[in-house]
Amino acid sequence: MLGWVITCHDDRAQEMLDALEKKHGALLQCRAVNFWRGLSSNMLSRMMCDALHEADSGEGVIFLTDIAGAPPYRVAS
């Protein structure tokens, strides 16, 4: 199954994942990465890499970001 990594500013990524799981049940191959003000791009990259490995089952992973061109988007690309 295709994995998903949701990455957004503040706590929106976790809120989105919580809402999805409330509606659809546990999403085992979906991870949330929140980008907090002051977090370095290097640390965000490490967090997203960890989430990528956790979500990947060998069939690929899709990254969902909140703002094109913002740090979560740039790191995901």
C-alpha positions as CSV (number, residue, x, y, z in Angstrom):
1,M,0.0,0.0,0.0
2,L,1.1,3.5,-0.8
3,G,2.4,5.4,2.3
4,W,1.6,9.1,3.1
5,V,3.6,11.7,4.9
6,I,1.6,14.9,5.9
7,T,3.8,17.9,6.6
8,C,2.4,21.3,7.6
9,H,3.2,24.4,9.7
10,D,2.5,24.4,13.4
11,D,0.3,21.4,14.5
12,R,-1.8,21.1,11.3
13,A,-0.2,17.9,10.1
14,Q,-1.1,16.0,13.3
15,E,-4.5,17.5,13.3
16,M,-5.2,16.3,9.8
17,L,-3.9,12.8,10.6
18,D,-6.1,12.7,13.7
19,A,-9.2,13.7,11.7
20,L,-8.5,11.1,9.1
21,E,-8.0,8.4,11.6
22,K,-11.2,9.4,13.4
23,K,-13.1,9.0,10.2
24,H,-11.3,6.0,8.7
25,G,-9.6,4.2,11.6
26,A,-5.9,3.6,12.1
27,L,-3.8,4.6,9.1
28,L,-0.7,2.5,9.6
29,Q,1.3,3.9,6.7
30,C,0.6,7.5,7.3
31,R,2.8,9.8,9.3
32,A,2.5,13.5,10.3
33,V,5.5,15.9,10.6
34,N,4.8,19.3,12.1
35,F,7.0,22.2,11.2
36,W,7.4,24.6,14.1
37,R,8.8,28.1,14.0
38,G,12.5,28.0,14.7
39,L,12.9,24.4,13.6
40,S,16.0,24.2,11.3
41,S,15.6,22.8,7.8
42,N,18.2,20.2,8.7
43,M,16.1,18.9,11.6
44,L,12.9,19.0,9.5
45,S,14.7,17.0,6.8
46,R,15.7,14.3,9.4
47,M,12.2,14.2,10.8
48,M,10.7,13.8,7.3
49,C,13.3,11.1,6.4
50,D,12.3,9.1,9.5
51,A,8.6,9.5,8.6
52,L,9.4,8.4,5.0
53,H,11.0,5.2,6.2
54,E,8.2,4.5,8.7
55,A,5.5,5.0,6.0
56,D,7.2,3.1,3.1
57,S,6.2,-0.5,2.5
58,G,8.1,-0.7,-0.8
59,E,5.3,0.7,-2.9
60,G,6.2,4.4,-2.6
61,V,5.3,7.4,-0.4
62,I,3.3,10.5,-1.2
63,F,4.2,13.8,0.6
64,L,1.3,16.2,1.3
65,T,2.3,19.7,2.2
66,D,0.4,22.9,3.1
67,I,2.1,25.7,1.2
68,A,4.0,25.4,-2.0
69,G,7.5,26.9,-1.7
70,A,7.6,26.8,2.1
71,P,10.2,24.8,4.0
72,P,8.1,21.6,4.4
73,Y,7.5,21.7,0.6
74,R,11.1,22.3,-0.3
75,V,12.4,19.6,2.0
76,A,9.8,17.1,0.7
77,S,10.9,17.8,-2.9
